[in-house]
């Protein structure tokens, strides 16, 4: 509620909190003094300090071992509270990227939110206890595309069920999924020219191979990638989670009708049963033989926002904090900032 890009209260000023003192390009100097204070924020700090001060007293009458445990637990809880507060601030700022992209969408642009759903465990209509053990989950990926059509915001979802997938999802599979989504959208909507991608910080998304490959997707799909934004953990994947819940309920109904869902093909059949699910399309992806060469990109783990142009990539650590650092796209063997 209190977070803003600029505020005279230090606890509320995101530009002040997220600026990197060692890197001017990732820093936004404040044009005001932080002379005000927030009663609620100050009260939280005061209460934490009072509890810590109380546990430091020597007249509590507790054994030293128990007292040490209490102090350690208190310090850990205080750190967790401050970490949660920082998470709320980062989530608010990163979510503003999503809001601004949605505001600027038109007939020629699309925003795609992507996420891996929790692996689907194979299930039989009636299974014994031995069938329940040693199950190997089926990987499936959700992409939700939102675009403006005649002034109204509309969305459609793409579900990719991955066959022969290892435990650790490879970025090469995600690249193929992204290309397939863009090609399908371009085929059905020739007016689309620009795409914005949004995902969480999972390693299969936040890596140099995928982010470098985004620069050439326009040539192969006909839709130029303009931005890639990463959300803070547990903040920003709502569309994918909602679709996953709808799909799971549909698959459960299919199983309750007397069917088994044991393989990726069975899962696709279950999703398409009874006429399918409105606004959701399903495809199978075979991960065998899909592999890309890794690319070196120093500091990629600290980058959360990327903007692509014809010749460069501009990156930020936090959305709209600082002018951003420019990366040359033409380096063939690696990218260095």
Helices and strands as residue ranges (DSSP letters): G 10-12, H 14-18, G 24-26, H 39-55, H 64-104, E 109-116, H 129-132, E 139-149, E 152-163, H 171-188, E 194-199, H 208-213, G 214-216, H 217-221, E 224-230, H 238-256, H 264-272, G 273-275, E 280-286, E 296-297, G 300-302, E 305-308, E 312-316, E 325-328, E 334-335
